[in-house]
Amino acid sequence: MKIPIDELISKADTEVLKLNHAASTLTQYRWAWHRFAVFCSEHEISEFTDETLAVYLQFLATELTEGRFKEWKYKLLRKTALVLSEVNETGTYQWRLSRHVGPNDGLNAVFRPVQEQFEAWLALQGLAQATQELRASVGRRTLASWQEQGITDFQAFSGSEVASALLSLAESYQPCSMGTVLSAVRVMCRFLEESQGCSGLARAVPRIFSRHVRHVSVLPAEKIELLINSPSPGTVTGVRDRAMLLLGARTGLRPVDIIALRLQDIDWRQGQITLAQHKTDAVLTLPLLADVGEAIANYLLHDRPAGVNDEHVFLRTQAPYVGLAPSNRLHHMAAGAFTRTGNNTQPGTGHGFRVLRASFATRMLEGDTPLPIISGALGHRSISSAKHYLAADEERMRACCLDFTGIEPRGTRS
């Protein structure tokens, strides 16, 4: 749709004002739009079109490459131009974390279309969103490894190319994850067999792998309480973060589900939380414990931004006040709590909300809670997913040790 440049900028300004940005941020937007208007005037462009946007973005990229723009300036001008494009297409602007590099931008002209076709194919398989994302990520890494080797002809693919990709993937994933990786690579190979005319690729993916499961760190109850109470109670961020830490510690919820928790997921009268899990899409119902409910209510009543049209329970503490980004996974917030309390876990044994989840499961085990109930509380599809928490129950693990009765040594070495 064609629209006069000045009119589009005015409309975009109105939309951005609704986000309650700081005055300095608004100034940056307006300065950048003025630069865009000057560019259009110099090139005798009076209306905004897709061609106008393409020419401007190319100009920005050239200026950055030749050193006439600094990185911050390029990003600001590019983002504000994309805001204009969104307002032109939709009539509004939905703020989101800027992503200047797409996930497939690292792939060349040979492999990028294949990856995009693979992602479209995955979307048609009826898989959970998390499964689609995982398989797309592994597929992207697989194609990238072939790209690095200079491979261009899919017709010539054989088991050796699959083997080389697996070696590359093994450098990026933990041994305990390789079973899932092999499954995803096998799916990618089947797709290539169907779409690119390759043959025998899926058979080249081994079905037997060495599964090494590392012990997950577990903290005693007193250290969990220190973590929960480590955020500052005198700040909006501290009140919010404490509620999220408490929710994770008392329910074992995954951080992605805490981020996605909506106001309507909490039934205050019945005292329960009901949500669809991100990882499995399965509906999970949990009790709303008194201290968890009190912490969430304290945040909602006193510190959550008022008058915000966003259904998420936990919001950003700076404008625009929207739900937290899923990509964050609360890693930085949890890491800060661990640092403040000195609860640094050993490398490879889990960190952040994973430790809270493992500690929650272990406390249930120590309270003689049956494994199926623990698995249900954690939202697992199968009780086998909860079995590795058994290793953290040290007292009962000691009871499994065998003595040497019946197999006493016959003699000793001199």
Order of alpha helices (4+ residues) and beta strands (2+ residues): beta-alpha-alpha-beta-alpha-alpha-alpha-alpha-alpha-alpha-alpha-alpha-alpha-beta-beta-beta-alpha-alpha-alpha-alpha-alpha
